[in-house]
Amino acid sequence: METYQKKLDKKIVKHEIKIVDRKVLEVTGVINIESFDSQEFLLETTCGYLAVRGDNLHIKNLNLEEGLVAIQGNLFDMGYIDESITPGEKAKGFFSKLFR
């Protein structure tokens, strides 16, 4: 099985999170955006899946070649999900199970 580190063109990309005033979330080491809407984002990172919840969320900056994503809006919570998501599984259903 290929590790997360190898998925970004064999580069070792450091995963970091920066939050500015609960309004902007900057994440490095992002491999893919699995799903998103104005209330929930699911990011695949080099350290696993990162779930972000909030209100009026939108992408401020996106550069998947460099593994960078910035999300703007009112941030409520975030956390890592250790289970992998099966292909075709919707994030809404996944989040509804996770945040009951």
C-alpha positions as CSV (number, residue, x, y, z in Angstrom):
1,M,0.0,0.0,0.0
2,E,1.3,3.4,-1.0
3,T,1.9,5.8,2.0
4,Y,0.5,9.3,2.1
5,Q,4.0,10.7,1.8
6,K,4.5,9.0,-1.6
7,K,1.3,10.3,-3.1
8,L,2.6,13.8,-3.6
9,D,5.0,13.0,-6.5
10,K,7.4,11.2,-4.1
11,K,8.0,14.5,-2.3
12,I,7.9,14.5,1.5
13,V,5.5,17.3,2.3
14,K,5.2,18.5,5.9
15,H,1.6,18.6,7.1
16,E,0.9,21.8,9.0
17,I,-2.3,23.7,10.1
18,K,-2.6,27.4,10.8
19,I,-5.7,29.0,12.0
20,V,-6.1,32.8,11.9
21,D,-8.8,34.3,14.1
22,R,-11.1,31.3,13.6
23,K,-11.8,32.8,10.1
24,V,-9.0,31.3,7.9
25,L,-7.6,27.7,8.0
26,E,-4.4,27.2,6.1
27,V,-3.3,23.5,5.6
28,T,-0.2,22.1,4.0
29,G,0.4,18.5,3.1
30,V,-3.0,18.2,1.3
31,I,-3.2,15.4,-1.2
32,N,-6.9,15.8,-2.2
33,I,-10.1,17.5,-1.3
34,E,-12.5,14.5,-1.0
35,S,-15.6,16.6,-0.6
36,F,-16.8,20.1,0.5
37,D,-19.7,22.4,0.9
38,S,-20.4,25.5,2.9
39,Q,-20.5,23.6,6.2
40,E,-18.1,20.7,5.8
41,F,-14.7,19.9,4.1
42,L,-13.0,16.6,4.0
43,L,-9.3,16.8,3.1
44,E,-7.0,13.9,2.5
45,T,-3.6,14.9,4.0
46,T,-0.2,13.3,4.4
47,C,-1.3,12.4,8.0
48,G,-4.7,11.1,7.1
49,Y,-8.2,12.5,6.5
50,L,-9.0,15.9,8.1
51,A,-12.6,16.9,8.7
52,V,-13.4,20.6,9.0
53,R,-16.8,21.9,10.0
54,G,-18.1,25.5,10.1
55,D,-20.4,27.9,8.5
56,N,-20.1,29.8,5.2
57,L,-16.9,27.9,4.4
58,H,-15.3,28.4,1.0
59,I,-11.9,27.8,-0.6
60,K,-9.7,30.9,-0.4
61,N,-6.6,29.4,-2.0
62,L,-6.0,26.0,-3.6
63,N,-2.7,24.5,-4.9
64,L,-2.8,20.7,-4.8
65,E,0.5,20.5,-6.7
66,E,2.1,22.1,-3.7
67,G,-0.3,20.5,-1.2
68,L,-1.7,23.9,0.0
69,V,-5.4,24.7,0.8
70,A,-6.8,27.8,2.6
71,I,-10.4,27.7,3.8
72,Q,-12.2,30.8,4.8
73,G,-15.4,31.1,6.9
74,N,-16.6,30.6,10.5
75,L,-14.7,27.5,11.8
76,F,-16.4,25.4,14.4
77,D,-14.3,22.2,14.7
78,M,-11.9,19.9,13.0
79,G,-10.4,16.5,13.6
80,Y,-8.6,13.6,12.0
81,I,-10.5,10.5,10.8
82,D,-8.5,7.3,11.1
83,E,-10.9,5.2,9.0
84,S,-10.5,5.3,5.2
85,I,-13.5,6.3,3.1
86,T,-14.6,3.8,0.6
87,P,-14.9,5.0,-3.0
88,G,-18.4,6.3,-3.7
89,E,-19.2,7.0,0.0
90,K,-20.6,10.5,0.4
91,A,-19.0,12.8,3.0
92,K,-22.4,13.9,4.2
93,G,-23.2,10.4,5.4
94,F,-19.8,10.0,6.8
95,F,-19.9,13.3,8.7
96,S,-23.4,12.6,10.0
97,K,-22.1,9.3,11.5
98,L,-19.0,11.1,12.9
99,F,-20.6,14.1,14.5
100,R,-23.8,12.7,16.1
